[in-house]
């Protein structure tokens, strides 16, 4: 984590402390950054956090400030490196099919919905019969999955469509998958895998960039 760039002017915390604080907010199922900040003020909470993670616990506003300037590509490369580390250390070896292939599930999912577009007009959108426009963030994920129910994200690709076009789920997900396949091959070029996907994906041109 500390290999990631830290372009903040004030560097009271290491990158590992900022990212672990972000992860902890979700692991502890906090309802908001403010709720987590209130928990941080409790003495026993901070002591237990230090015992578990051996790291300082930053204020969540500091975490947000860092994530806003962190390049998404850096975070994605870190995620891929962590997953590759598990594979190299043979942690997931006994989950392979035919003692060779790792199962990778690919699918799209919606993450958030809004009444307005973002400043870059990158959100997909749908228009209802009464002309109400709803904006969405959708993502296509490639996850290494196991029979035990474990799912480890390998690479992700945000779904976008042209600002003047209504959201076409099939077309947008297929185009996002083409970019995701390139990432999957870049980060895991020699990973023997088999794809788990629904009927949207089995098309010859979509698999050209997958690892062989």
Residue pairs with C-beta under 8 A, 6 or more apart in sequence:
1 14
1 15
1 16
1 19
1 20
1 78
2 14
2 15
2 16
3 15
3 78
4 15
4 19
4 70
4 74
4 75
4 78
5 70
5 71
5 74
6 14
6 15
6 66
7 69
8 65
8 66
8 69
12 58
12 62
13 56
13 58
13 62
14 55
15 66
16 55
17 55
17 56
17 57
17 58
18 58
18 62
18 63
18 66
18 67
20 53
20 55
21 55
21 57
21 58
21 60
21 63
22 63
22 67
24 36
24 49
24 53
24 57
25 33
25 36
25 60
25 63
28 36
28 39
30 36
30 39
33 60
33 61
33 63
33 64
34 60
36 60
37 59
37 60
37 61
39 45
40 46
40 57
40 59
40 60
46 57
49 55
49 57
50 56
50 57
76 155
76 156
76 183
77 187
79 153
79 154
79 155
80 154
80 155
80 187
80 188
83 144
83 152
83 153
83 154
84 187
84 188
86 92
86 152
87 102
87 188
87 191
92 102
92 144
92 146
92 152
95 102
95 103
95 146
95 147
95 148
95 150
96 102
97 103
97 194
100 192
101 192
101 193
101 194
102 144
102 191
102 192
102 193
102 194
103 144
103 145
103 146
103 193
103 194
103 196
104 142
104 143
104 144
104 145
104 154
104 184
104 193
104 194
104 195
104 196
105 141
105 142
105 143
105 145
105 151
105 195
105 196
105 197
106 140
106 141
106 142
106 143
106 177
106 180
106 195
106 196
106 197
106 201
107 140
107 141
107 197
107 198
108 138
108 139
108 140
108 141
108 159
108 169
108 173
108 176
109 138
109 139
109 141
110 136
110 137
110 138
111 136
111 137
111 138
111 139
112 136
112 137
113 134
113 135
113 136
113 137
114 123
114 134
114 135
114 136
115 133
115 134
115 135
116 135
117 123
117 125
117 135
117 163
118 135
121 163
122 158
122 160
123 135
123 136
123 137
123 160
124 135
124 136
124 137
124 138
124 159
124 160
124 161
124 167
124 172
125 133
125 134
125 135
125 136
125 166
125 167
126 133
126 134
126 136
126 166
126 167
127 133
127 166
128 134
136 167
137 158
137 159
138 158
138 159
138 169
138 172
138 173
138 176
139 156
139 157
139 158
139 159
139 176
140 156
140 157
140 159
140 173
140 176
140 177
140 180
141 153
141 155
141 156
142 153
142 154
142 155
142 156
142 180
142 184
143 151
143 152
143 153
143 154
144 151
144 152
144 154
145 151
145 152
145 196
154 184
154 187
154 188
155 180
155 183
155 184
155 187
156 180
157 176
157 177
157 179
157 180
157 183
158 176
159 172
159 173
159 176
160 172
160 176
161 167
161 168
161 171
161 172
170 200
173 200
174 200
174 201
174 203
174 206
177 201
177 206
178 206
178 209
181 206
181 207
181 208
181 209
181 210
182 209
184 209
184 210
184 211
185 209
185 210
185 211
188 211
189 211
190 211
191 211
192 211
193 210
193 211
195 201
195 207
195 210
